[in-house]
Amino acid sequence: MGAMIKRLSLILITLLLFWVAAAPGFPYKQPEKMEGEYRQCGRENWDEYSEAGRRCLLRAYKHHEKAEFTSLKQGIETEPMPVTLRTTGTQDILYILDRSVDKLGAIEDQRLFIYTCKRMDTTHRMSVRPLVKTFFTLQHCTGENEPGPADVNGGI
């Protein structure tokens, strides 16, 4: 009798694990860390990709919540530059480019560049891992250096 209960328990635990693994969104667990008033959706390096972070930001944008996601973009002959996308709780998106790490650039350009964009859409591109990657495109952006971030590599 004891062996049968152990076997049934093992089967139930295995079924539960398969059920959890098949749940929508698995394995893309959404980061929920809050820092200040913005949900921290994560950070990716220029050679890494964070689908979970991108989904978190997109969800916050669609639900008019405050969140931010940072992607390090490889510069030309410079250190990777952080690009932060911040949803404001409205339809506005802040695009923040930190060029302070660009030690080869002009001194006056070694600072933050901030743009306000009125719309964010997604595009999908074929890749190797994962097979399809999500990128953000920003539209109707205003800031000090027009045309702004809409021209950044066709998507962020």
JOHUBEL-V459745 format. One record per residue. PHI is phi in radians with two decimals (999 if undefined). Layout:
# JOHUBEL-V459745
phi: (PHI & PHI)
This chain:
# JOHUBEL-V459745
phi: (999 & -1.12 & -1.17 & -1.18 & -1.16 & -1.09 & -1.14 & -1.10 & -1.08 & -1.09 & -1.12 & -1.13 & -1.13 & -1.09 & -1.10 & -1.09 & -1.11 & -1.13 & -1.14 & -1.12 & -1.13 & -1.55 & -1.11 & -0.99 & 1.58 & -1.30 & -1.64 & -1.46 & -1.20 & -1.35 & -1.14 & -2.20 & -1.17 & -1.83 & -2.31 & 1.17 & -1.75 & -1.92 & -1.21 & -1.55 & -1.51 & 2.02 & -2.56 & -2.25 & -1.51 & -1.12 & -1.82 & -2.09 & -2.40 & -2.11 & -1.12 & -1.07 & -1.13 & -1.19 & -1.13 & -1.06 & -1.13 & -1.10 & -1.09 & -1.09 & -1.10 & -1.18 & -1.78 & 0.96 & -1.92 & -1.57 & -2.76 & -2.53 & -2.46 & -2.07 & -2.18 & -1.50 & -1.79 & -1.22 & -1.54 & -1.53 & 0.98 & -2.64 & -1.22 & -1.01 & -1.84 & -1.22 & -2.03 & -1.91 & -1.81 & -2.22 & -1.45 & -1.78 & 1.64 & -2.05 & -1.38 & -1.27 & -2.14 & -1.67 & -1.92 & -2.09 & -1.86 & -1.68 & -1.69 & -1.18 & -1.46 & -1.43 & -1.29 & -1.64 & -1.43 & -1.09 & -0.96 & -1.19 & -1.66 & -1.51 & -2.84 & -1.48 & -1.96 & -2.13 & -2.18 & -1.91 & -1.99 & -1.66 & -2.68 & -2.25 & -2.10 & -2.05 & -2.24 & -2.19 & -2.24 & -1.24 & -2.61 & -1.71 & -2.38 & -1.19 & -1.06 & -2.18 & -1.92 & -1.69 & -2.21 & -1.76 & -2.06 & -1.93 & -2.29 & 0.98 & -1.67 & -2.22 & 3.12 & -1.35 & -2.06 & -1.22 & -1.47 & 1.60 & -1.30 & -1.12 & -1.64 & -1.33 & 0.86 & 1.19 & 2.71 & -1.96)
